Amino acid sequence: MELTTVVLIAAALFAWALVSARLQQAYLTAPIVFTAVGAATAWSGLVDAASPPAGLTPMVEVTLVWVLFSDAARLPLQQLRRDLGRYARLLGIGLPLTIVSGWVLAAWFFPQLGLWLALLVGAALAPTDAALGVPVVTNPAVPSRIRQLITVESGLNDGIATPVVMVAIAGAAATAGLESAAAPGSAAVELLIGAAIGAAAGAAGGWLLQLAAGTGPPSRISPASESSP
């Protein structure tokens, strides 16, 4: 059964590679198609959705890390200065207001969730992903400046909202009295430590790359220059 599932997934990937251009013209993006494929495999019983394999969580976490890294790596940092004020308003004002608004609405519509789970809903739904709106950010009819704003905002909002999501999860777990659940304050401290380590590792890596680029192999001396007096 597992081999059959792997074969079906490989066939779906191959079929998508063949007809992706035509499907995207019909506004069927890869996330939509493969979500439908996953739902079909679960509905047909090929995948036991009630008991996911033990290795699924690490795979999802690694995939999320690479997705966020690729989003950040595509940001044209040299072009950010022109619209730095707009990016600051989008991420520093718009995103927090969206999280708070989602928190309030979730607590209002679903009071049984409690404050922490309502915050989780608001923070998880606030970030947008440009991958879901590829027809918009790749449409030449949309002004390039607007497309650039959407791309940059969607590449950075996940990293800003993730700490809020983690604190909300820790708060919900502590409220539920789960064993070994960390308090929200402890989760926030761990996030700060992780961010500091990540920033230090990135700065060290960038410094090493600059050092390697500045200390390349010495240029070879041409035979003409060697023979000249």
N, CA and C atoms as a LAMMPS dump frame, in Angstrom:
ITEM: TIMESTEP
0
ITEM: NUMBER OF ATOMS
687
ITEM: BOX BOUNDS ff ff ff
-5.0000000000000000e+02 5.0000000000000000e+02
-5.0000000000000000e+02 5.0000000000000000e+02
-5.0000000000000000e+02 5.0000000000000000e+02
ITEM: ATOMS id mol type element x y z
1 1 1 N 0.833 -1.209 0
2 1 2 C 0 0 0
3 1 3 C 0.871 1.263 0
4 2 1 N 1.954 1.255 0.787
5 2 2 C 2.833 2.408 0.827
6 2 3 C 3.516 2.61 -0.521
7 3 1 N 3.918 1.502 -1.17
8 3 2 C 4.535 1.611 -2.493
9 3 3 C 3.553 2.198 -3.501
10 4 1 N 2.297 1.789 -3.405
11 4 2 C 1.275 2.338 -4.301
12 4 3 C 1.124 3.841 -4.1
13 5 1 N 1.15 4.275 -2.844
14 5 2 C 1.036 5.712 -2.557
15 5 3 C 2.207 6.481 -3.135
16 6 1 N 3.413 5.945 -2.971
17 6 2 C 4.607 6.613 -3.527
18 6 3 C 4.511 6.711 -5.039
19 7 1 N 4.057 5.651 -5.682
20 7 2 C 3.923 5.661 -7.137
21 7 3 C 2.892 6.699 -7.58
22 8 1 N 1.773 6.784 -6.855
23 8 2 C 0.751 7.764 -7.204
24 8 3 C 1.256 9.196 -7.032
25 9 1 N 2.004 9.429 -5.965
26 9 2 C 2.551 10.773 -5.746
27 9 3 C 3.543 11.126 -6.846
28 10 1 N 4.406 10.164 -7.206
29 10 2 C 5.36 10.411 -8.293
30 10 3 C 4.629 10.67 -9.61
31 11 1 N 3.558 9.919 -9.855
32 11 2 C 2.781 10.136 -11.077
33 11 3 C 2.118 11.505 -11.072
34 12 1 N 1.629 11.939 -9.896
35 12 2 C 1.02 13.264 -9.804
36 12 3 C 2.052 14.364 -10.07
37 13 1 N 3.271 14.2 -9.538
38 13 2 C 4.33 15.17 -9.802
39 13 3 C 4.664 15.228 -11.29
40 14 1 N 4.753 14.06 -11.929
41 14 2 C 5.071 14.012 -13.351
42 14 3 C 3.949 14.647 -14.185
43 15 1 N 2.702 14.34 -13.821
44 15 2 C 1.573 14.916 -14.554
45 15 3 C 1.524 16.431 -14.384
46 16 1 N 1.83 16.908 -13.174
47 16 2 C 1.842 18.352 -12.948
48 16 3 C 2.932 19.019 -13.788
49 17 1 N 4.089 18.385 -13.9
50 17 2 C 5.166 18.942 -14.716
51 17 3 C 4.758 19.03 -16.186
52 18 1 N 3.899 18.12 -16.631
53 18 2 C 3.493 18.118 -18.032
54 18 3 C 2.462 19.198 -18.341
55 19 1 N 1.526 19.435 -17.427
56 19 2 C 0.382 20.305 -17.745
57 19 3 C 0.321 21.519 -16.829
58 20 1 N 1.401 21.815 -16.097
59 20 2 C 1.344 22.917 -15.133
60 20 3 C 1.073 24.253 -15.806
61 21 1 N 1.68 24.48 -16.988
62 21 2 C 1.483 25.771 -17.658
63 21 3 C 0.021 25.995 -18.012
64 22 1 N -0.655 24.969 -18.513
65 22 2 C -2.063 25.123 -18.877
66 22 3 C -2.952 25.251 -17.653
67 23 1 N -2.628 24.491 -16.595
68 23 2 C -3.461 24.568 -15.391
69 23 3 C -3.322 25.923 -14.711
70 24 1 N -2.12 26.503 -14.736
71 24 2 C -1.947 27.806 -14.112
72 24 3 C -2.716 28.884 -14.845
73 25 1 N -2.946 28.701 -16.148
74 25 2 C -3.78 29.654 -16.872
75 25 3 C -5.221 29.6 -16.388
76 26 1 N -5.616 28.461 -15.828
77 26 2 C -6.957 28.319 -15.243
78 26 3 C -6.953 28.606 -13.753
79 27 1 N -5.863 29.241 -13.261
80 27 2 C -5.728 29.619 -11.853
81 27 3 C -5.717 28.41 -10.93
82 28 1 N -5.193 27.292 -11.406
83 28 2 C -4.983 26.112 -10.576
84 28 3 C -3.494 26.03 -10.267
85 29 1 N -3.105 26.454 -9.075
86 29 2 C -1.702 26.461 -8.708
87 29 3 C -1.312 25.127 -8.079
88 30 1 N -0.017 24.937 -7.891
89 30 2 C 0.484 23.686 -7.32
90 30 3 C -0.084 23.405 -5.927
91 31 1 N -0.158 24.382 -5.01
92 31 2 C -0.751 24.072 -3.708
93 31 3 C -2.186 23.562 -3.805
94 32 1 N -2.988 24.141 -4.704
95 32 2 C -4.374 23.702 -4.845
96 32 3 C -4.431 22.277 -5.381
97 33 1 N -3.625 22.001 -6.407
98 33 2 C -3.67 20.681 -7.042
99 33 3 C -3.214 19.599 -6.066
100 34 1 N -2.111 19.826 -5.381
101 34 2 C -1.584 18.773 -4.52
102 34 3 C -2.362 18.647 -3.214
103 35 1 N -3.044 19.703 -2.797
104 35 2 C -3.991 19.551 -1.691
105 35 3 C -5.139 18.635 -2.093
106 36 1 N -5.62 18.801 -3.323
107 36 2 C -6.677 17.92 -3.832
108 36 3 C -6.183 16.482 -3.964
109 37 1 N -4.933 16.303 -4.414
110 37 2 C -4.376 14.955 -4.518
111 37 3 C -4.266 14.308 -3.14
112 38 1 N -3.806 15.071 -2.152
113 38 2 C -3.722 14.534 -0.798
114 38 3 C -5.077 14.178 -0.223
115 39 1 N -6.071 15.031 -0.463
116 39 2 C -7.42 14.726 0.021
117 39 3 C -7.974 13.478 -0.656
118 40 1 N -7.676 13.31 -1.963
119 40 2 C -8.171 12.137 -2.676
120 40 3 C -7.52 10.853 -2.16
121 41 1 N -6.224 10.887 -1.887
122 41 2 C -5.561 9.694 -1.367
123 41 3 C -6.055 9.343 0.035
124 42 1 N -6.309 10.368 0.849
125 42 2 C -6.842 10.086 2.189
126 42 3 C -8.271 9.552 2.115
127 43 1 N -9.1 10.106 1.213
128 43 2 C -10.491 9.666 1.087
129 43 3 C -10.574 8.245 0.549
130 44 1 N -9.644 7.879 -0.349
131 44 2 C -9.667 6.539 -0.92
132 44 3 C -9.084 5.48 -0.001
133 45 1 N -8.497 5.893 1.114
134 45 2 C -7.936 4.933 2.051
135 45 3 C -6.502 4.539 1.783
136 46 1 N -5.86 5.152 0.778
137 46 2 C -4.463 4.837 0.5
138 46 3 C -3.539 5.358 1.591
139 47 1 N -3.953 6.414 2.259
140 47 2 C -3.185 6.998 3.355
141 47 3 C -4.058 7.016 4.588
142 48 1 N -3.525 6.526 5.695
143 48 2 C -4.259 6.521 6.957
144 48 3 C -4.055 7.866 7.632
145 49 1 N -4.983 8.784 7.417
146 49 2 C -4.832 10.138 7.958
147 49 3 C -4.933 10.174 9.464
148 50 1 N -5.571 9.162 10.091
149 50 2 C -5.73 9.178 11.542
150 50 3 C -4.429 8.873 12.263
151 51 1 N -3.502 8.18 11.632
152 51 2 C -2.239 7.823 12.279
153 51 3 C -1.092 8.15 11.331
154 52 1 N -0.641 9.405 11.31
155 52 2 C 0.461 9.783 10.429
156 52 3 C 1.749 9.104 10.856
157 53 1 N 2.656 8.851 9.934
158 53 2 C 3.921 8.198 10.286
159 53 3 C 4.757 9.06 11.221
160 54 1 N 5.665 8.395 11.954
161 54 2 C 6.46 9.108 12.961
162 54 3 C 7.387 10.137 12.332
163 55 1 N 7.84 9.881 11.115
164 55 2 C 8.766 10.809 10.473
165 55 3 C 8.104 11.976 9.778
166 56 1 N 6.768 12.095 9.879
167 56 2 C 6.077 13.167 9.165
168 56 3 C 6.393 14.537 9.761
169 57 1 N 6.404 14.633 11.094
170 57 2 C 6.637 15.934 11.731
171 57 3 C 8.007 16.506 11.393
172 58 1 N 9.106 15.742 11.53
173 58 2 C 10.41 16.312 11.12
174 58 3 C 10.444 16.712 9.651
175 59 1 N 9.795 15.927 8.784
176 59 2 C 9.791 16.262 7.366
177 59 3 C 9.067 17.579 7.125
178 60 1 N 7.923 17.77 7.802
179 60 2 C 7.175 19.022 7.645
180 60 3 C 7.984 20.201 8.173
181 61 1 N 8.667 20.017 9.306
182 61 2 C 9.463 21.101 9.869
183 61 3 C 10.613 21.488 8.946
184 62 1 N 11.31 20.476 8.409
185 62 2 C 12.414 20.768 7.49
186 62 3 C 11.897 21.448 6.224
187 63 1 N 10.751 20.985 5.729
188 63 2 C 10.167 21.606 4.54
189 63 3 C 9.816 23.068 4.803
190 64 1 N 9.246 23.353 5.975
191 64 2 C 8.905 24.735 6.315
192 64 3 C 10.153 25.602 6.398
193 65 1 N 11.222 25.055 6.981
194 65 2 C 12.475 25.818 7.072
195 65 3 C 12.988 26.176 5.685
196 66 1 N 12.968 25.216 4.751
197 66 2 C 13.465 25.48 3.41
198 66 3 C 12.561 26.447 2.666
199 67 1 N 11.246 26.354 2.877
200 67 2 C 10.332 27.283 2.216
201 67 3 C 10.58 28.711 2.69
202 68 1 N 10.713 28.89 4.018
203 68 2 C 10.972 30.228 4.544
204 68 3 C 12.329 30.736 4.084
205 69 1 N 13.331 29.842 4.035
206 69 2 C 14.663 30.256 3.592
207 69 3 C 14.635 30.688 2.132
208 70 1 N 13.939 29.916 1.296
209 70 2 C 13.877 30.27 -0.125
210 70 3 C 13.143 31.578 -0.339
211 71 1 N 12.083 31.822 0.458
212 71 2 C 11.377 33.103 0.349
213 71 3 C 12.301 34.266 0.694
214 72 1 N 13.065 34.102 1.783
215 72 2 C 13.966 35.177 2.2
216 72 3 C 15.13 35.343 1.236
217 73 1 N 15.609 34.229 0.662
218 73 2 C 16.76 34.304 -0.237
219 73 3 C 16.413 35.001 -1.544
220 74 1 N 15.146 35.001 -1.934
221 74 2 C 14.743 35.638 -3.188
222 74 3 C 14.522 37.136 -3.049
223 75 1 N 14.624 37.67 -1.849
224 75 2 C 14.368 39.09 -1.653
225 75 3 C 15.506 39.918 -2.244
226 76 1 N 15.215 40.819 -3.149
227 76 2 C 16.263 41.685 -3.716
228 76 3 C 16.615 42.8 -2.733
229 77 1 N 17.585 42.54 -1.864
230 77 2 C 17.882 43.48 -0.792
231 77 3 C 18.335 44.837 -1.313
232 78 1 N 18.961 44.858 -2.49
233 78 2 C 19.424 46.133 -3.031
234 78 3 C 18.265 47.035 -3.444
235 79 1 N 17.095 46.452 -3.699
236 79 2 C 15.955 47.242 -4.152
237 79 3 C 14.997 47.598 -3.02
238 80 1 N 15.324 47.209 -1.787
239 80 2 C 14.408 47.449 -0.68
240 80 3 C 14.44 48.891 -0.19
241 81 1 N 15.517 49.601 -0.441
242 81 2 C 15.657 50.934 0.137
243 81 3 C 14.622 51.895 -0.427
244 82 1 N 14.234 51.701 -1.682
245 82 2 C 13.308 52.639 -2.311
246 82 3 C 11.96 52.65 -1.6
247 83 1 N 11.488 51.477 -1.16
248 83 2 C 10.181 51.371 -0.508
249 83 3 C 10.318 50.899 0.931
250 84 1 N 11.396 51.286 1.588
251 84 2 C 11.624 50.818 2.957
252 84 3 C 10.503 51.257 3.895
253 85 1 N 9.981 52.476 3.703
254 85 2 C 8.896 52.956 4.554
255 85 3 C 7.63 52.132 4.377
256 86 1 N 7.324 51.741 3.147
257 86 2 C 6.134 50.917 2.907
258 86 3 C 6.291 49.539 3.527
259 87 1 N 7.479 48.951 3.408
260 87 2 C 7.699 47.647 4.027
261 87 3 C 7.565 47.735 5.55
262 88 1 N 8.087 48.813 6.124
263 88 2 C 7.996 48.989 7.569
264 88 3 C 6.542 49.118 8.011
265 89 1 N 5.729 49.832 7.233
266 89 2 C 4.317 49.968 7.6
267 89 3 C 3.569 48.648 7.424
268 90 1 N 3.885 47.916 6.356
269 90 2 C 3.218 46.635 6.141
270 90 3 C 3.523 45.643 7.256
271 91 1 N 4.807 45.545 7.61
272 91 2 C 5.233 44.527 8.567
273 91 3 C 5.191 45.011 10.014
274 92 1 N 5.399 46.299 10.217
275 92 2 C 5.437 46.816 11.587
276 92 3 C 4.096 47.31 12.095
277 93 1 N 3.181 47.646 11.185
278 93 2 C 1.857 48.141 11.594
279 93 3 C 0.752 47.226 11.08
280 94 1 N 0.773 46.95 9.775
281 94 2 C -0.302 46.157 9.185
282 94 3 C -0.367 44.741 9.717
283 95 1 N 0.784 44.063 9.789
284 95 2 C 0.782 42.684 10.259
285 95 3 C 0.366 42.559 11.718
286 96 1 N 0.911 43.367 12.647
287 96 2 C 0.421 43.276 14.038
288 96 3 C -1.066 43.589 14.174
289 97 1 N -1.561 44.589 13.419
290 97 2 C -2.987 44.889 13.491
291 97 3 C -3.826 43.728 12.952
292 98 1 N -3.325 43.045 11.921
293 98 2 C -4.037 41.88 11.392
294 98 3 C -4.078 40.757 12.414
295 99 1 N -2.957 40.532 13.105
296 99 2 C -2.924 39.484 14.14
297 99 3 C -3.889 39.814 15.272
298 100 1 N -3.866 41.059 15.72
299 100 2 C -4.754 41.455 16.823
300 100 3 C -6.211 41.372 16.379
301 101 1 N -6.501 41.796 15.161
302 101 2 C -7.887 41.724 14.676
303 101 3 C -8.357 40.277 14.581
304 102 1 N -7.499 39.4 14.06
305 102 2 C -7.858 37.986 14.011
306 102 3 C -8.033 37.387 15.387
307 103 1 N -7.209 37.813 16.339
308 103 2 C -7.326 37.349 17.731
309 103 3 C -8.676 37.743 18.31
310 104 1 N -9.045 39.012 18.131
311 104 2 C -10.317 39.495 18.682
312 104 3 C -11.498 38.787 18.023
313 105 1 N -11.458 38.641 16.706
314 105 2 C -12.565 37.987 16.015
315 105 3 C -12.678 36.506 16.393
316 106 1 N -11.536 35.823 16.529
317 106 2 C -11.579 34.415 16.925
318 106 3 C -12.129 34.255 18.335
319 107 1 N -11.719 35.153 19.235
320 107 2 C -12.249 35.088 20.601
321 107 3 C -13.733 35.426 20.634
322 108 1 N -14.194 36.26 19.717
323 108 2 C -15.604 36.65 19.685
324 108 3 C -16.464 35.538 19.093
325 109 1 N -16.042 34.995 17.95
326 109 2 C -16.842 33.964 17.286
327 109 3 C -16.723 32.593 17.961
328 110 1 N -15.592 32.319 18.553
329 110 2 C -15.359 31.008 19.183
330 110 3 C -14.884 31.209 20.621
331 111 1 N -15.756 31.649 21.505
332 111 2 C -15.33 31.912 22.886
333 111 3 C -14.856 30.663 23.614
334 112 1 N -15.26 29.472 23.138
335 112 2 C -14.828 28.249 23.804
336 112 3 C -13.344 27.968 23.598
337 113 1 N -12.715 28.626 22.67
338 113 2 C -11.29 28.398 22.433
339 113 3 C -10.421 28.932 23.559
340 114 1 N -10.828 30.022 24.164
341 114 2 C -9.954 30.679 25.132
342 114 3 C -9.046 31.684 24.44
343 115 1 N -8.368 32.492 25.235
344 115 2 C -7.57 33.575 24.677
345 115 3 C -6.342 33.065 23.924
346 116 1 N -5.687 32.029 24.466
347 116 2 C -4.459 31.559 23.828
348 116 3 C -4.731 30.904 22.479
349 117 1 N -5.727 30.058 22.415
350 117 2 C -6.051 29.424 21.137
351 117 3 C -6.601 30.444 20.141
352 118 1 N -7.318 31.439 20.626
353 118 2 C -7.778 32.498 19.731
354 118 3 C -6.593 33.281 19.166
355 119 1 N -5.581 33.524 20.017
356 119 2 C -4.365 34.178 19.527
357 119 3 C -3.657 33.304 18.5
358 120 1 N -3.654 31.993 18.724
359 120 2 C -3.052 31.077 17.752
360 120 3 C -3.751 31.167 16.4
361 121 1 N -5.07 31.227 16.412
362 121 2 C -5.821 31.338 15.159
363 121 3 C -5.481 32.653 14.45
364 122 1 N -5.478 33.745 15.204
365 122 2 C -5.193 35.041 14.598
366 122 3 C -3.788 35.141 14.043
367 123 1 N -2.804 34.597 14.776
368 123 2 C -1.415 34.687 14.323
369 123 3 C -1.133 33.724 13.179
370 124 1 N -1.786 32.566 13.176
371 124 2 C -1.538 31.591 12.114
372 124 3 C -2.161 32.013 10.788
373 125 1 N -3.282 32.735 10.848
374 125 2 C -3.974 33.128 9.621
375 125 3 C -3.527 34.484 9.088
376 126 1 N -2.772 35.237 9.879
377 126 2 C -2.394 36.585 9.449
378 126 3 C -1.379 36.596 8.311
379 127 1 N -0.318 35.78 8.352
380 127 2 C 0.675 35.859 7.265
381 127 3 C 0.099 35.371 5.942
382 128 1 N 0.42 36.073 4.905
383 128 2 C 0.026 35.655 3.554
384 128 3 C 1.224 35.012 2.865
385 129 1 N 0.955 34.185 1.895
386 129 2 C 2.012 33.503 1.149
387 129 3 C 1.809 33.805 -0.323
388 130 1 N 2.803 34.435 -0.915
389 130 2 C 2.68 34.797 -2.334
390 130 3 C 2.619 33.573 -3.23
391 131 1 N 3.049 32.403 -2.714
392 131 2 C 2.981 31.191 -3.533
393 131 3 C 1.539 30.837 -3.885
394 132 1 N 0.61 31.211 -3.014
395 132 2 C -0.799 30.946 -3.283
396 132 3 C -1.391 31.957 -4.267
397 133 1 N -0.698 33.054 -4.471
398 133 2 C -1.176 34.068 -5.404
399 133 3 C -0.205 34.302 -6.536
400 134 1 N 0.403 33.208 -7.012
401 134 2 C 1.382 33.318 -8.099
402 134 3 C 0.81 34.035 -9.313
403 135 1 N -0.449 33.768 -9.725
404 135 2 C -0.97 34.51 -10.892
405 135 3 C -0.985 36.021 -10.699
406 136 1 N -1.039 36.474 -9.43
407 136 2 C -1.055 37.922 -9.179
408 136 3 C 0.36 38.489 -9.231
409 137 1 N 1.295 37.848 -8.5
410 137 2 C 2.641 38.414 -8.406
411 137 3 C 3.458 38.184 -9.673
412 138 1 N 2.964 37.369 -10.579
413 138 2 C 3.668 37.168 -11.851
414 138 3 C 2.922 37.772 -13.034
415 139 1 N 1.807 38.437 -12.762
416 139 2 C 1.006 39.029 -13.837
417 139 3 C 1.593 40.389 -14.211
418 140 1 N 2.05 40.565 -15.439
419 140 2 C 2.636 41.86 -15.826
420 140 3 C 1.634 43.001 -15.816
421 141 1 N 0.325 42.68 -15.799
422 141 2 C -0.675 43.752 -15.726
423 141 3 C -0.657 44.446 -14.369
424 142 1 N -0.191 43.76 -13.321
425 142 2 C -0.075 44.364 -11.997
426 142 3 C 1.213 45.183 -11.955
427 143 1 N 1.167 46.413 -11.477
428 143 2 C 2.392 47.228 -11.43
429 143 3 C 3.521 46.503 -10.701
430 144 1 N 4.721 46.618 -11.234
431 144 2 C 5.865 45.892 -10.666
432 144 3 C 6.13 46.287 -9.227
433 145 1 N 5.865 47.534 -8.885
434 145 2 C 6.1 47.972 -7.507
435 145 3 C 5.147 47.268 -6.544
436 146 1 N 3.892 47.092 -6.948
437 146 2 C 2.926 46.385 -6.11
438 146 3 C 3.323 44.922 -5.976
439 147 1 N 3.733 44.309 -7.075
440 147 2 C 4.16 42.909 -7.011
441 147 3 C 5.373 42.749 -6.106
442 148 1 N 6.29 43.729 -6.161
443 148 2 C 7.466 43.672 -5.302
444 148 3 C 7.084 43.805 -3.835
445 149 1 N 6.145 44.685 -3.535
446 149 2 C 5.686 44.847 -2.156
447 149 3 C 5.069 43.557 -1.625
448 150 1 N 4.233 42.909 -2.441
449 150 2 C 3.591 41.664 -2.017
450 150 3 C 4.63 40.577 -1.796
451 151 1 N 5.604 40.489 -2.686
452 151 2 C 6.625 39.45 -2.575
453 151 3 C 7.455 39.627 -1.315
454 152 1 N 7.888 40.851 -1.043
455 152 2 C 8.713 41.098 0.141
456 152 3 C 7.909 40.867 1.416
457 153 1 N 6.674 41.368 1.431
458 153 2 C 5.854 41.199 2.642
459 153 3 C 5.582 39.731 2.921
460 154 1 N 5.283 38.963 1.883
461 154 2 C 4.989 37.551 2.089
462 154 3 C 6.239 36.755 2.44
463 155 1 N 7.414 37.259 2.056
464 155 2 C 8.635 36.556 2.4
465 155 3 C 9.094 36.791 3.82
466 156 1 N 8.624 37.857 4.455
467 156 2 C 9.082 38.188 5.803
468 156 3 C 8.017 38.008 6.878
469 157 1 N 6.735 37.985 6.499
470 157 2 C 5.702 37.975 7.53
471 157 3 C 5.664 36.663 8.311
472 158 1 N 6.054 35.536 7.666
473 158 2 C 6.044 34.266 8.387
474 158 3 C 7.005 34.291 9.57
475 159 1 N 8.207 34.802 9.328
476 159 2 C 9.18 34.848 10.411
477 159 3 C 8.774 35.769 11.538
478 160 1 N 7.995 36.818 11.223
479 160 2 C 7.539 37.735 12.273
480 160 3 C 6.395 37.123 13.066
481 161 1 N 5.506 36.4 12.389
482 161 2 C 4.349 35.83 13.071
483 161 3 C 4.679 34.526 13.805
484 162 1 N 5.743 33.839 13.41
485 162 2 C 6.065 32.553 14.034
486 162 3 C 6.274 32.658 15.538
487 163 1 N 7.028 33.643 16.064
488 163 2 C 7.147 33.733 17.529
489 163 3 C 5.81 33.887 18.241
490 164 1 N 4.89 34.637 17.644
491 164 2 C 3.572 34.795 18.265
492 164 3 C 2.839 33.458 18.277
493 165 1 N 2.953 32.69 17.193
494 165 2 C 2.325 31.371 17.132
495 165 3 C 2.897 30.453 18.204
496 166 1 N 4.22 30.451 18.359
497 166 2 C 4.853 29.568 19.337
498 166 3 C 4.463 29.946 20.769
499 167 1 N 4.411 31.241 21.048
500 167 2 C 3.992 31.678 22.392
501 167 3 C 2.538 31.3 22.639
502 168 1 N 1.684 31.435 21.618
503 168 2 C 0.276 31.062 21.779
504 168 3 C 0.14 29.565 22.036
505 169 1 N 0.919 28.748 21.33
506 169 2 C 0.867 27.304 21.559
507 169 3 C 1.323 26.968 22.971
508 170 1 N 2.41 27.608 23.42
509 170 2 C 2.886 27.356 24.782
510 170 3 C 1.857 27.791 25.815
511 171 1 N 1.215 28.94 25.589
512 171 2 C 0.191 29.39 26.521
513 171 3 C -1.005 28.467 26.559
514 172 1 N -1.44 27.975 25.394
515 172 2 C -2.567 27.045 25.352
516 172 3 C -2.228 25.732 26.03
517 173 1 N -0.991 25.234 25.82
518 173 2 C -0.586 23.982 26.458
519 173 3 C -0.484 24.136 27.965
520 174 1 N 0.056 25.26 28.422
521 174 2 C 0.155 25.485 29.862
522 174 3 C -1.224 25.641 30.503
523 175 1 N -2.138 26.301 29.795
524 175 2 C -3.494 26.459 30.331
525 175 3 C -4.211 25.124 30.429
526 176 1 N -3.962 24.246 29.442
527 176 2 C -4.592 22.926 29.457
528 176 3 C -3.966 21.986 30.472
529 177 1 N -2.855 22.399 31.083
530 177 2 C -2.208 21.566 32.085
531 177 3 C -1.475 20.372 31.525
532 178 1 N -0.982 20.485 30.286
533 178 2 C -0.255 19.38 29.681
534 178 3 C 1.087 19.195 30.378
535 179 1 N 1.517 17.959 30.477
536 179 2 C 2.787 17.663 31.118
537 179 3 C 3.938 18.208 30.278
538 180 1 N 4.955 18.688 30.964
539 180 2 C 6.17 19.233 30.349
540 180 3 C 5.875 20.39 29.406
541 181 1 N 4.764 21.082 29.633
542 181 2 C 4.439 22.241 28.799
543 181 3 C 5.152 23.471 29.349
544 182 1 N 5.862 24.162 28.493
545 182 2 C 6.581 25.359 28.913
546 182 3 C 5.628 26.537 29.014
547 183 1 N 5.931 27.441 29.945
548 183 2 C 5.122 28.638 30.102
549 183 3 C 5.368 29.582 28.92
550 184 1 N 4.428 30.494 28.632
551 184 2 C 4.645 31.425 27.512
552 184 3 C 5.916 32.24 27.653
553 185 1 N 6.255 32.639 28.904
554 185 2 C 7.491 33.391 29.097
555 185 3 C 8.718 32.579 28.733
556 186 1 N 8.731 31.307 29.126
557 186 2 C 9.866 30.444 28.788
558 186 3 C 9.972 30.248 27.283
559 187 1 N 8.821 30.089 26.617
560 187 2 C 8.849 29.945 25.161
561 187 3 C 9.388 31.199 24.493
562 188 1 N 9.01 32.374 25.01
563 188 2 C 9.508 33.625 24.43
564 188 3 C 11.013 33.75 24.607
565 189 1 N 11.524 33.34 25.789
566 189 2 C 12.972 33.393 26.028
567 189 3 C 13.7 32.447 25.073
568 190 1 N 13.154 31.249 24.88
569 190 2 C 13.782 30.299 23.958
570 190 3 C 13.798 30.833 22.53
571 191 1 N 12.725 31.509 22.133
572 191 2 C 12.682 32.1 20.793
573 191 3 C 13.725 33.201 20.633
574 192 1 N 13.889 34.025 21.667
575 192 2 C 14.899 35.078 21.607
576 192 3 C 16.3 34.498 21.514
577 193 1 N 16.545 33.436 22.298
578 193 2 C 17.861 32.797 22.242
579 193 3 C 18.101 32.199 20.853
580 194 1 N 17.076 31.526 20.302
581 194 2 C 17.217 30.964 18.966
582 194 3 C 17.452 32.028 17.915
583 195 1 N 16.74 33.167 18.029
584 195 2 C 16.943 34.25 17.064
585 195 3 C 18.351 34.826 17.168
586 196 1 N 18.862 34.954 18.406
587 196 2 C 20.22 35.472 18.581
588 196 3 C 21.254 34.518 17.992
589 197 1 N 21.059 33.221 18.219
590 197 2 C 22.004 32.232 17.664
591 197 3 C 21.937 32.25 16.132
592 198 1 N 20.709 32.313 15.582
593 198 2 C 20.578 32.361 14.133
594 198 3 C 21.219 33.604 13.53
595 199 1 N 21.025 34.768 14.186
596 199 2 C 21.636 35.998 13.678
597 199 3 C 23.158 35.925 13.75
598 200 1 N 23.675 35.36 14.855
599 200 2 C 25.127 35.23 14.977
600 200 3 C 25.686 34.273 13.931
601 201 1 N 24.996 33.156 13.707
602 201 2 C 25.463 32.203 12.695
603 201 3 C 25.414 32.815 11.3
604 202 1 N 24.339 33.561 10.993
605 202 2 C 24.257 34.215 9.688
606 202 3 C 25.329 35.275 9.498
607 203 1 N 25.585 36.065 10.548
608 203 2 C 26.628 37.091 10.447
609 203 3 C 28.001 36.458 10.269
610 204 1 N 28.257 35.367 11.006
611 204 2 C 29.542 34.685 10.866
612 204 3 C 29.694 34.086 9.469
613 205 1 N 28.603 33.482 8.945
614 205 2 C 28.666 32.931 7.599
615 205 3 C 28.897 33.996 6.55
616 206 1 N 28.207 35.143 6.684
617 206 2 C 28.42 36.235 5.735
618 206 3 C 29.835 36.782 5.797
619 207 1 N 30.376 36.894 7.011
620 207 2 C 31.749 37.38 7.156
621 207 3 C 32.745 36.415 6.518
622 208 1 N 32.53 35.106 6.694
623 208 2 C 33.419 34.115 6.096
624 208 3 C 33.333 34.153 4.57
625 209 1 N 32.112 34.355 4.025
626 209 2 C 31.973 34.454 2.577
627 209 3 C 32.7 35.68 2.029
628 210 1 N 32.566 36.81 2.723
629 210 2 C 33.282 38.005 2.291
630 210 3 C 34.789 37.813 2.382
631 211 1 N 35.213 37.126 3.451
632 211 2 C 36.645 36.865 3.601
633 211 3 C 37.155 35.951 2.492
634 212 1 N 36.348 34.924 2.157
635 212 2 C 36.759 34.017 1.083
636 212 3 C 36.781 34.733 -0.262
637 213 1 N 35.823 35.641 -0.501
638 213 2 C 35.8 36.368 -1.768
639 213 3 C 36.963 37.34 -1.886
640 214 1 N 37.41 37.886 -0.762
641 214 2 C 38.516 38.843 -0.793
642 214 3 C 39.876 38.203 -0.799
643 215 1 N 39.962 36.917 -0.502
644 215 2 C 41.247 36.213 -0.471
645 215 3 C 41.236 35.085 -1.481
646 216 1 N 40.862 35.39 -2.705
647 216 2 C 40.836 34.392 -3.764
648 216 3 C 42.231 34.027 -4.213
649 217 1 N 42.345 33.127 -5.186
650 217 2 C 43.658 32.715 -5.665
651 217 3 C 44.374 33.878 -6.343
652 218 1 N 45.682 34.013 -6.167
653 218 2 C 46.413 35.13 -6.782
654 218 3 C 46.372 35.035 -8.297
655 219 1 N 46.322 36.183 -8.921
656 219 2 C 46.276 36.224 -10.379
657 219 3 C 47.599 35.745 -10.962
658 220 1 N 47.484 34.991 -12.042
659 220 2 C 48.681 34.449 -12.688
660 220 3 C 49.395 35.536 -13.491
661 221 1 N 50.689 35.468 -13.494
662 221 2 C 51.494 36.445 -14.234
663 221 3 C 51.663 35.95 -15.662
664 222 1 N 51.35 36.773 -16.617
665 222 2 C 51.441 36.368 -18.008
666 222 3 C 52.891 36.176 -18.402
667 223 1 N 53.129 35.256 -19.367
668 223 2 C 54.519 35.033 -19.813
669 223 3 C 55.17 36.305 -20.362
670 224 1 N 54.39 37.175 -20.994
671 224 2 C 54.97 38.411 -21.544
672 224 3 C 55.551 39.279 -20.448
673 225 1 N 54.81 39.367 -19.323
674 225 2 C 55.298 40.198 -18.228
675 225 3 C 56.514 39.576 -17.562
676 226 1 N 56.599 38.225 -17.568
677 226 2 C 57.75 37.571 -16.97
678 226 3 C 59.013 37.82 -17.794
679 227 1 N 58.875 37.879 -19.132
680 227 2 C 60.033 38.043 -19.986
681 227 3 C 60.496 39.493 -20.093
682 228 1 N 59.589 40.435 -19.701
683 228 2 C 59.968 41.825 -19.815
684 228 3 C 60.963 42.187 -18.734
685 229 1 N 61.917 43.065 -18.974
686 229 2 C 62.926 43.427 -17.966
687 229 3 C 62.314 44.228 -16.846
